[in-house]
Amino acid sequence: MGAVLVFGGIVVIAVVMFLLEQRGIARRKKARGGREIDVSDLIAFGSAAGEAHRPKQ
């Protein structure tokens, strides 16, 4: 019974951390104006990758 409680506690903590991370992702995406920048593009092309996704003003 103790193992079930410990495992259940770990699952609850993992779900809470996942939800907090999703909220953080949504907040960062909103701060960027809704555009999505792929990290692999930033590694391969540097800051020019972010410039390509920026809407023209």
C-alpha positions in Angstrom: 0.0 0.0 0.0 2.9 2.3 0.8 4.4 1.8 -2.7 1.0 2.7 -4.3 1.0 6.0 -2.3 4.6 6.8 -3.1 4.0 6.1 -6.8 0.8 8.0 -6.8 2.6 11.0 -5.2 5.3 10.9 -7.9 2.6 10.8 -10.6 0.8 13.8 -9.1 4.0 15.8 -8.9 4.9 14.9 -12.5 1.4 16.0 -13.8 1.6 19.3 -11.8 5.1 20.0 -13.2 3.9 19.2 -16.8 0.9 21.6 -16.5 3.2 24.4 -15.1 5.6 23.9 -18.0 2.7 24.0 -20.5 1.5 27.3 -19.0 5.1 28.6 -19.3 5.3 27.6 -22.9 2.0 29.3 -23.7 3.2 32.5 -21.9 6.5 32.6 -23.9 4.7 31.9 -27.1 2.3 34.8 -26.4 5.2 37.1 -25.6 6.6 36.3 -29.1 3.4 37.3 -30.7 2.2 33.7 -31.3 5.1 32.8 -33.6 6.9 29.5 -33.1 10.7 29.3 -33.5 12.3 25.9 -33.8 15.3 25.5 -31.6 17.1 23.3 -34.2 16.8 26.2 -36.7 18.4 28.6 -34.2 21.3 26.1 -33.8 21.8 25.7 -37.5 21.1 29.2 -38.8 21.6 31.4 -35.7 19.5 34.5 -35.1 18.6 34.7 -38.8 16.1 31.8 -38.2 14.2 34.0 -35.9 14.2 36.9 -38.3 12.7 34.8 -41.1 9.6 34.1 -38.9 9.1 37.7 -37.9 6.1 39.4 -39.6 7.0 42.4 -41.7 5.8 45.8 -40.4 
